[in-house]
Amino acid sequence: MKKLLAIVLCLALMLPVIALAEGDGRVHITYSFWGDQTEFESVQKVLDEYNQMQDKVFVEPMQIPNEQYTETLVNYAIADQLPDCGMVNENSVLFFARNGVMADVSDMYAGEELQPMDCITFKDDGTPVGYSSCNEILIMYYNKDMFDAAGEPYPSADKPYTWDEFVEVAKRLTFDEAGKHPGEDGFNPEKIVQYGAFVNNWTWQMEVWALSNGGAWFSDDGKQCLINSPEAIESIQKVADLALVEHVAPLNVIPEDNGVGVGIGSKTVAMTTDGTWRLGTDFPNLDINYGIAPLPMMKENVTLCTSGLTGVFKGKHQQEAYDFVKWYTREESNWESLVLTGIWLPKSEYFYKTEEGISKWLGNEKYPYNKDMETGKKVLVEYTMNNAKPACWYYTPNTQITTNEILFTALQSVWSGERTAEDVINEIYPDLCEAILID
Amino acid sequence: MTVLTKKHMIRYNRGETRAAWICLLPSVIGLVCITYIPMIASFTLSLFNWNGLGEMKYIGLDNYIRLFTRDTKFYGSLLTTLEYACLSVIGSIIYSMIIAMLLNRKVPARGFFRAVFYLPYVLPVLAVYLGWKWLFDYNHGLFNYLIKLNGGTSVKFLDSSTMVTPSLALIAVWLSGNLIVIFLAGLQNVPRTYHEAAEIDGANAWHRFWKITIPCMTPIIFYNLLMSLVTNLQVITPALSLTQGGPGTGSYFMCYMLYTQAFKSHKYGYGSAIAVILFLIIAVFTGILFATSKGWIFYEGDEKE
């Protein structure tokens, strides 16, 4: 009796395996991505739509945490088990492209009406190797209630603060327990209750301040490191001094990818700089009466544009993956779940240059910044068109080493005030120059 | 009674040996495949230059030469690791010993206190570090709040490259519940007769501690010291979850440097070289501990010199 029961159980266990082996006749491909639960649900909705609208290909999601995304993909690549397509971290795109892991997508948008903008095209020595799935720029968020309480006029949407104006406004919005502002007698930097500003020092975002100050981190062809110029060094020191000298920013020695969380989201900071994806990922859950404005400018009015790339990896089902990615990265496919929620800005020029295009997203009542279209047009549309420059990983190799490793570690001594930016940059300059040459 | 001839014994042993091998086989396979082969692969990889996706290029001892001559962070990393290991090992041993001594006495609710002190060891490590991060936080942390309440200035626990390693070592001391349990077991093995005899001879508690308890505990202390040292020299979790090696290179431990070089900067050969050096350092420390152990460990049953 027992033996019979055991046999029956074993057979029962094998049934699901048999069922799986049958399959559904479709080609199964995997799409890998990072993000939290909200993004997972958005992505799943889009995949479901694709799976239902045709019966040749079935796309399965593979969610990998952002902190280990590239390492996990490299491990899969070494084991020859890369997903068929997926997001690729910006600072690894050129690394993957140079090592022959990515399929050729240079003609994906040939002849298409909607062309991705040039500023979000990845180039290996001038040749396009991929396109970002969307556009994101860096902007400034501010807490309207804190401005009202201090009697300050809101930042202008088309005329950015100069850096000095920005610091002055921040001082008026910073006060300690006794209500004193920085610079006044009796101000106690140990007992600050509200900070005026937090400029996000998450490493890659620091590049915008070098550009703003008339310098740069790397040359346009990605072959030279220019971060040791006085302008670039000064820009880093100015951001650090907001906390150390001006006392208008909270100390943030070990940066995280959480500018809004540390800044305006903590409800103790009036102004914060961070990416536009926060409109969809953070602000809907924060109960803050917020506004948006362009970044303050040091000498040039500039912002950084960036976004992850959706790539096709070389593999058995390359063609199916290629077709899927082409469908997936159209703005239409992600319209409801990612564009209208504010997580993505559209990537094609049509949505920035034509009134019809602009009104489709900005004018849609679901868009988080629909309440103030005038500001939205200036800060999201015109700012992108006129002032956005691509982040260094669009044209410089090995940014995972230069930005994430060398600069991230070295700049922490600057944020804590232990060393000056000049000392640190001059010390790591040879390492940076060597890093961009590694093949 | 049959005399066990050699023939008998061979047949007897062969069957048992085979059974023993079959039972050991899974463990041996695991050990070889998961420990020894990767170790040898790592040693070999340290002589190559490989980014994971491209070809492996043989470069001999270049990685090691670069580490010792051109890497700006290597010596700092080495010193930081040694500092952390020193502070956390000595701190944990002293702390665990004191707590074990206290728990060995007949205090009320002794079982409850034993659980309380052991608890940190079984908590999820990441949650523990996140909790301590908030305690140490410069702007909103509890410690700085208490310091400011008493009129002091905020201390940069995790934000200063000199204070970060001692702060992390403090967390390691708090986490050393496993050492307490082992010390407790050792304490209960110290024969009561020695204590009673010493008391009769007029020794006070301090004398008894130094002359009886500690010598009887030396094997346990040696074991805890060894295990603690080996574990703490390979520290990586606080760096990964809390400080990312920072500020600057304040907590840039060797294991963390290995991880970032190999997996984040795609320099597998370089990372492997760091692993080999760490292995040699641990081997040297272990060797020193074992070599000097005869001088200070007292085993019951040993003849007095």
Interface residues (C-beta under 8 A of the other chain):
Chain A: T70 E71 V74 A77 I78 F95 F96 N99 G100 V101 E190 K191 P250 L251 V253 I254 Q400 I401 N404 E405 F408 T409 A410 Q412 S413 W415 S416 E418 R419 E427 I428 D431 D439
Chain B: N51 G52 L53 G54 T72 K73 Y138 N139 K148 T153 S154 K156 L158 D159 S160 S161 T243 Q244 G245 G246 P247 G248 T249 Y252 T260 F263 K264 S265 H266
